[in-house]
Amino acid sequence: MIKNHFNKEIRKLISASEWLIVRKEYKPEENLAYESLFGLANGKMGNRAAFAEGGNKKTLPANYIHGVFDKSEAFMRELVNTPNWIDLKMYFLREPFGIGDKKELNNFISVLDLKKGILFRSYIITTESGRKTKIEKIKFLSRSNKSLAAIRTYITPLNYGGLFEFENRIDATITNFADFPRFKVKHLNTLELNNLQGKGAFVKSQTRDFGLEIGTAVSVDVKKNTGEDCLKSKHFRTFGEIACEFFDLEIAENETVMIDKLAAITTERETSNVYQSCLEKINKFKKVGFKEELNSHIKEYNQLWEKADLVIEGDSKMQQALRYNIFQLMSTPSPEDNQTNIGAKLLHGEEYGGHAFWDTELFVLPFFNWVFPNIAQNLVEYRYNLLEKAKENAEINGYQGAKYPWESADTGEEECPAWTIEPDGTCYRCYVADYEHHVTAAVTMGMVNYVKTTDDQEFMKNKGIYILVETAKFWLSRLTFNEEKDFYEILKVTGPDEWHEPVDNNAYTNHLAKWNIDYALEKLRKYKKENEDFYQKIIKNCELELGFEQKWQKISQKIYTVAEQGLIEQFEGYFNLEDVLIKKWDENKMPLMPKELKGKPKNEISILKQADVIMLMFLLENKFDLETQRLNFDYYEKRTLHRSSLSPSIHCLMGLRVGDTKRAYDYLERSAYVDLDNNQGNTREGIHAASAGGSWQAVVFGYCGMKIAKDGMLSFEPNLPTNWSKVKYSITWKGQLIDVLIKKDKIDLSYRKRVPTKKIKYKFKDEIKFVN
Ligand code: BGC
């Protein structure tokens, strides 16, 4: 029993077992993956599940804050690892007893409570001297006050007692890539350390490039479990860039002491005086106390889950995985901030510098469109806010309109570096940003889907239309005319499969470019019909020349889209490559690299990194008949290595579409368990945002068959696996919150709150029904 590991208070707090992800064994070599997996985020910051007790080498504490980027000596602006506020060093007679100081470790357990957004941990440590201590911890990043976080530590000496000494620290010596000497960068200067007017410790830091200030404050409240105050003495010290509050207290054998470490973290993004703001927040936090803040945090999580929960009956493992993915997805983006986005590894790791990719629009955004439209709005506004930069980016590269960067941080400039270094020190020219242009169409498609789902026509009219038109202009300038063949083509380009770069006429990119231009035209024509003045305003603002419509249409009709039927060649010349098939899979059903691939340039053989033609068919379903989709799924699936976590969810969705339910489910497992099983082997670098969003799509759009039909109506064609008896979730459709219940051959939609004047229709297998 999980609960038996913990004291009475934690037992009361902890949720039912189906909401818990449990680590039962302590193996130091697994620490870094668990630090991502059990990382917490609250919509403002993310904190990895490192060990605060110190002494341990295999731990990488990190605290990332939305919008805090810096370049310094790095290759690109990266999400800054801000001062480590979690440290609490513990000593008895100068002997430390953090988890790394163990001689023996017993009853270890660490539990992530998805329902409440809390991390629990408990263990009994025996040090070299034979002293046995029980440690229990509760950690949360407050969802109700996003600048606050706290850790409660219970300490019970089991076979000794006396005077204990502690260091409550803020460590500003922190760097990014701390365990990677070649990439290690310190992004912050430390400006000030003080004792927070006797309340604890404070550090003011500043990013090195833009000078953005960050305040980190900590304070402890110490009590015996009897409620009695037991602090003996307290002194403030600094050790270079470490601010430290030393304190000591007496604990008798078998007595329990509770140390609440309260933290407040603010940045110049929200206040002009980070010190004052931290001080006020800590003072208030101390008054409110750990428990009350935790209660309001739990209430917020309850509200989040009321909208976001997805119940799968009959498949408890998948149920847990889906909840895990939803938990990390909904915890990360800010509900208040439209200047930040979602990094490919959420706020849980340093890989990809916290940058937003096309992952946001095509994998993650659909979840927010349907579940948290307010957050979706922030995500699309982020792209609108950076439209001017995207225009500059097009110009720098010799194009027109707006070209969104492959990797985007705070400024909207291209953050994907032109040069990088391999772990062995060799420099190599990285061509991704030069050639991988499909992100621009993804941004547009994400925005269009946002508007279709939320019906936020105001956004489209005032902002979205400019994204649409400027991206269409980019694609028009990206095309070249082939006189001999009489078509427009896109030369030297990389599609989603990055192992073939650059190529000519990547089917995915050509089709998406055409879609982008056509959709812009359609929307402009609609506005022209509805309101000529408004249409003229757009024409003027976008500097569109007379007769552009006919011109765009003519060009679009001549874009070489490779083929729309039969087996589609991924790019010109793909079918001439050495053809290699995947023949072996590992224990997680992940394909193994075929022998032929080792030592050979990847662009000479047919093996793909990730879904490319399959991705195209998933997105532009109506362009391809079912037989074509089946043929291509069969062909490319055998050649796809899924070395990107973006690939399996799309293969699940497409497998379902073409009727291959067995393969579809295998792919859902690979996608949903990517971090729980660490099946890509890189969970230590952060949580895979795209596969979290892709897994949700696979269940909702795939198994539950939910989509917006061609006529704009909400439609369902469920196809549940035999062992799933029902699926339950909620959506916000055109502003109404609706509960969806899907059973094998039945479906029920009901309003969460009835708006009597509105009646919503939907289609269930071609039958029109009304929401109850
Ligand atoms: C994939 C890209 C993806 C990026 C970030 C790469 O490995 O090939 O498609 O956008 O990771 O997740």
Boltz pocket constraint, residues with backbone or C-beta under 6 A from the ligand:
constraints:
  - pocket:
      binder: B
      contacts: [[A, 344], [A, 352], [A, 357], [A, 358], [A, 359], [A, 496], [A, 498], [A, 609], [A, 610], [A, 643], [A, 644], [A, 646], [A, 690]]
      max_distance: 6.0
